[in-house]
Amino acid sequence: MRKFFTFLILSSIVLCSCASSNHMRFHSYKKIAKLTLSQAPADFIPRKLIIVSAGDSLTEGVGDSTNKGGYLPYLKKMLENEKGIKEAEFYNFGVKGNRTTQLLKRLEQPELKSAISNADLVILTIGGNDIVKVLRDNIMDLKFSDFTRGKEEYIVHLTQIMETITKEKPNAAIVLVGLYNPFLKWFANMKELNQIVSEWNHAGQAVMANYPNGYFVHIEDLFKNDSENLLFKDNFHPNDKGYKLIAQRLNQTLEERALPDLDRNSFMVSKEEN
């Protein structure tokens, strides 16, 4: 009986030793696999990209003859042609007429908050209606200082928007689409509007520069081209061609800056977790 127990103990030691050896070997394989994947190009495994678009009528797609969301379908096609992206899934939260204060309120809505918490990328079009409000509120006695004051309020609200989004999803890339000047058809004599739009764009760009995951896309120059009409029949919103050009500018910024940064940040988070 004593010999039998001795045999059992020795057998257990051998089995545990083998199990430990297999366990160590398995973890070695895992380390090698992680190292190999970390050195692979970002597009080695095509990913699904979740994108939340929020803001005003440019996100809603007013002026788009297809009623599919303005720049969104163009950008979706461009992104899905990238070899590192398997699918680009968009959630459109554009509401025509929205100003920065109204977007701030909507960011507290459960549906939008939930979408942002799951997003890789957030694209904003906001600020155009803030300029329109300055025009409407001061139309009888409009002064340049009115726009300066409005710009300072825009900076405050845009910063609050960025803080709200980054709090909800700290590692999401956030892209602000710049403003363009559609007012020349309506206020041909007011040449200062080009300068006003330019200054507001510089303000928006400065706000985005305060965030490592913030990006700014200029589109102002696109709509200064007199050789082709990029506006809808209301002479305010982009037409199909205008939206396609906006999508191209967005895709360029995403391709060159935002997506590489997003992949790099995702890898660093994954590395820290492991």
C-alpha positions as CSV (number, residue, x, y, z in Angstrom):
1,M,0.0,0.0,0.0
2,R,2.9,2.4,0.8
3,K,4.5,1.7,-2.6
4,F,1.1,2.5,-4.2
5,F,0.9,5.9,-2.5
6,T,4.5,6.6,-3.4
7,F,3.7,5.9,-7.1
8,L,0.7,8.2,-7.0
9,I,2.7,11.1,-5.5
10,L,5.5,10.7,-8.1
11,S,2.9,10.5,-10.9
12,S,1.3,13.7,-9.7
13,I,4.6,15.5,-9.6
14,V,5.4,14.4,-13.2
15,L,1.9,15.4,-14.5
16,C,2.1,18.8,-12.7
17,S,5.6,19.3,-14.2
18,C,4.2,18.6,-17.7
19,A,1.2,20.8,-17.2
20,S,3.4,23.6,-16.0
21,S,5.7,23.1,-19.0
22,N,2.7,23.3,-21.4
23,H,1.4,26.3,-19.6
24,M,4.7,28.1,-19.9
25,R,5.0,27.1,-23.6
26,F,1.5,28.4,-24.3
27,H,2.3,31.8,-22.7
28,S,5.5,32.0,-24.8
29,Y,3.5,31.4,-27.9
30,K,1.1,34.2,-26.8
31,K,4.0,36.6,-26.3
32,I,5.4,35.8,-29.7
33,A,2.0,36.3,-31.3
34,K,1.5,39.6,-29.6
35,L,5.0,40.8,-30.6
36,T,4.4,39.7,-34.2
37,L,1.0,41.5,-34.4
38,S,2.5,44.6,-32.8
39,Q,5.1,44.8,-35.6
40,A,2.5,44.1,-38.3
41,P,1.1,47.1,-40.3
42,A,-2.0,48.7,-39.0
43,D,-4.1,47.4,-41.9
44,F,-3.0,43.8,-41.3
45,I,-6.4,42.9,-39.8
46,P,-9.2,45.0,-41.4
47,R,-11.2,46.7,-38.8
48,K,-14.8,47.9,-38.3
49,L,-14.9,51.7,-37.8
50,I,-17.8,53.2,-35.8
51,I,-18.4,56.8,-36.6
52,V,-20.8,59.3,-35.0
53,S,-21.6,62.4,-37.0
54,A,-23.2,65.2,-35.0
55,G,-24.1,68.8,-35.6
56,D,-26.2,70.9,-37.9
57,S,-27.7,70.7,-41.4
58,L,-24.4,69.8,-43.0
59,T,-24.5,66.6,-41.0
60,E,-28.2,66.1,-41.6
61,G,-27.5,66.5,-45.3
62,V,-29.8,69.4,-46.3
63,G,-29.3,70.0,-50.0
64,D,-28.4,66.4,-50.7
65,S,-30.6,65.2,-53.6
66,T,-30.3,61.6,-52.5
67,N,-31.4,62.3,-48.9
68,K,-28.7,59.9,-47.6
69,G,-26.9,62.3,-45.3
70,G,-24.8,64.8,-47.2
71,Y,-21.1,63.9,-47.1
72,L,-21.7,60.7,-45.1
73,P,-22.3,58.2,-48.0
74,Y,-19.3,59.6,-49.9
75,L,-17.0,59.3,-46.9
76,K,-18.3,55.8,-46.1
77,K,-17.4,54.6,-49.6
78,M,-14.0,56.3,-49.4
79,L,-13.2,54.7,-46.0
80,E,-14.3,51.2,-47.0
81,N,-12.0,51.4,-50.0
82,E,-9.1,51.6,-47.5
83,K,-7.5,48.2,-47.1
84,G,-7.4,48.5,-43.3
85,I,-11.1,49.1,-43.0
86,K,-13.6,46.3,-43.4
87,E,-16.7,48.4,-42.6
88,A,-17.5,52.1,-41.7
89,E,-20.7,52.3,-39.7
90,F,-22.2,55.8,-39.4
91,Y,-24.7,57.1,-36.9
92,N,-26.1,60.4,-38.0
93,F,-27.2,62.9,-35.4
94,G,-27.4,66.0,-37.5
95,V,-30.2,68.5,-36.9
96,K,-30.7,71.5,-39.2
97,G,-30.5,74.8,-37.5
98,N,-28.5,73.6,-34.5
99,R,-26.1,76.0,-32.9
100,T,-23.3,75.1,-30.4
101,T,-25.6,75.6,-27.4
102,Q,-28.2,73.2,-28.8
103,L,-25.7,70.6,-29.7
104,L,-24.4,70.8,-26.1
105,K,-27.9,70.0,-24.8
106,R,-28.3,67.1,-27.2
107,L,-25.0,65.6,-26.1
108,E,-26.7,64.8,-22.8
109,Q,-29.4,62.7,-24.5
110,P,-29.0,59.0,-23.7
111,E,-29.0,57.9,-27.4
112,L,-26.3,60.2,-28.5
113,K,-24.2,59.6,-25.3
114,S,-24.4,55.9,-25.9
115,A,-23.4,56.2,-29.5
116,I,-20.4,58.3,-28.6
117,S,-19.3,55.9,-25.9
118,N,-19.0,53.2,-28.6
119,A,-17.5,55.4,-31.3
120,D,-14.0,55.3,-32.7
121,L,-14.5,58.6,-34.4
122,V,-16.8,61.7,-33.9
123,I,-17.3,64.2,-36.8
124,L,-18.8,67.6,-36.0
125,T,-20.3,70.3,-38.2
126,I,-21.2,73.2,-36.0
127,G,-20.8,77.0,-35.9
128,G,-22.5,78.1,-39.1
129,N,-25.8,78.8,-37.4
130,D,-24.0,80.7,-34.6
131,I,-22.8,83.2,-37.2
132,V,-26.4,83.3,-38.7
133,K,-27.7,84.1,-35.2
134,V,-25.3,87.1,-34.9
135,L,-26.6,88.3,-38.3
136,R,-30.2,88.0,-37.4
137,D,-29.9,89.4,-33.9
138,N,-28.1,92.6,-35.1
139,I,-29.4,92.9,-38.7
140,M,-30.6,96.5,-38.1
141,D,-27.3,97.7,-36.7
142,L,-24.7,95.1,-37.6
143,K,-21.1,95.8,-36.4
144,F,-17.9,93.8,-36.7
145,S,-17.7,93.7,-32.9
146,D,-20.9,91.7,-32.8
147,F,-19.1,88.9,-34.6
148,T,-16.1,89.2,-32.4
149,R,-18.3,88.8,-29.3
150,G,-20.1,85.9,-31.0
151,K,-16.8,84.2,-31.8
152,E,-15.8,84.3,-28.1
153,E,-19.0,82.6,-27.2
154,Y,-18.4,80.0,-29.9
155,I,-15.0,79.2,-28.5
156,V,-16.5,78.7,-25.0
157,H,-19.3,76.4,-26.3
158,L,-17.0,74.5,-28.6
159,T,-14.6,73.8,-25.7
160,Q,-17.6,72.5,-23.7
161,I,-18.6,70.3,-26.5
162,M,-15.1,68.8,-26.7
163,E,-14.9,68.3,-23.0
164,T,-18.3,66.5,-23.0
165,I,-17.3,64.2,-25.8
166,T,-13.8,63.4,-24.5
167,K,-15.3,62.7,-21.1
168,E,-17.7,60.2,-22.7
169,K,-15.1,58.5,-24.9
170,P,-11.5,59.7,-24.0
171,N,-9.8,57.8,-26.9
172,A,-12.1,58.7,-29.7
173,A,-10.8,60.8,-32.6
174,I,-12.8,64.1,-32.9
175,V,-12.9,66.0,-36.2
176,L,-14.4,69.4,-36.6
177,V,-15.3,70.4,-40.2
178,G,-14.6,74.1,-40.7
179,L,-17.0,76.8,-41.8
180,Y,-17.5,78.2,-45.3
181,N,-19.0,81.5,-46.4
182,P,-22.4,81.0,-48.1
183,F,-23.5,84.5,-47.4
184,L,-22.0,86.3,-50.4
185,K,-25.1,85.6,-52.5
186,W,-27.2,87.2,-49.8
187,F,-24.9,89.9,-48.5
188,A,-22.8,90.7,-51.6
189,N,-21.9,94.1,-50.3
190,M,-20.6,92.8,-47.0
191,K,-17.0,91.8,-47.9
192,E,-16.0,91.5,-44.3
193,L,-17.9,88.2,-44.0
194,N,-14.9,86.4,-45.6
195,Q,-12.7,87.7,-42.8
196,I,-15.3,86.8,-40.2
197,V,-15.6,83.2,-41.4
198,S,-11.8,83.0,-41.5
199,E,-11.4,84.2,-38.0
200,W,-14.1,81.8,-36.7
201,N,-12.2,79.0,-38.4
202,H,-9.0,80.0,-36.8
203,A,-10.8,80.0,-33.4
204,G,-12.2,76.5,-34.1
205,Q,-8.8,75.2,-35.2
206,A,-7.2,76.6,-32.0
207,V,-9.8,74.8,-29.8
208,M,-9.2,71.5,-31.5
209,A,-5.4,72.0,-31.2
210,N,-5.9,71.8,-27.4
211,Y,-6.8,68.2,-27.6
212,P,-4.4,65.4,-28.7
213,N,-7.3,63.6,-30.3
214,G,-8.8,66.7,-32.0
215,Y,-8.5,67.5,-35.7
216,F,-9.7,70.4,-37.9
217,V,-10.6,70.2,-41.6
218,H,-10.6,73.3,-43.7
219,I,-13.3,73.6,-46.4
220,E,-13.6,77.4,-46.7
221,D,-11.5,77.5,-49.8
222,L,-13.7,75.0,-51.7
223,F,-16.7,77.3,-51.7
224,K,-14.7,80.4,-52.9
225,N,-14.3,78.8,-56.3
226,D,-16.5,80.9,-58.6
227,S,-16.0,78.6,-61.6
228,E,-18.4,75.9,-60.3
229,N,-21.5,76.0,-58.3
230,L,-21.2,73.9,-55.1
231,L,-24.4,75.2,-53.4
232,F,-27.9,73.9,-53.4
233,K,-30.7,75.9,-54.9
234,D,-31.2,77.7,-51.6
235,N,-27.7,79.2,-52.1
236,F,-26.8,78.3,-48.6
237,H,-26.3,74.5,-48.2
238,P,-23.9,72.4,-50.3
239,N,-25.2,70.5,-53.3
240,D,-24.2,66.9,-54.1
241,K,-20.9,68.1,-55.6
242,G,-20.2,70.3,-52.5
243,Y,-20.8,67.4,-50.1
244,K,-18.5,65.1,-52.2
245,L,-15.7,67.6,-51.9
246,I,-16.2,67.9,-48.2
247,A,-16.0,64.1,-47.9
248,Q,-12.8,64.2,-49.8
249,R,-11.2,66.7,-47.5
250,L,-12.4,64.7,-44.5
251,N,-11.0,61.5,-45.9
252,Q,-7.7,63.2,-46.5
253,T,-7.4,64.3,-42.9
254,L,-8.5,60.9,-41.6
255,E,-6.1,59.0,-43.9
256,E,-3.1,61.1,-43.1
257,R,-3.6,61.9,-39.4
258,A,-6.6,60.8,-37.5
259,L,-6.7,57.0,-38.4
260,P,-3.0,56.4,-37.9
261,D,-3.2,58.2,-34.5
262,L,-6.3,56.1,-33.6
263,D,-4.5,52.8,-34.5
264,R,-1.4,53.9,-32.5
265,N,-3.5,54.9,-29.5
266,S,-5.6,51.7,-29.6
267,F,-2.4,49.6,-29.7
268,M,-0.9,51.5,-26.7
269,V,-4.2,51.0,-24.7
270,S,-4.1,47.3,-25.6
271,K,-0.4,47.0,-24.6
272,E,-1.1,48.7,-21.2
273,E,-4.0,46.3,-20.6
274,N,-1.9,43.3,-21.3
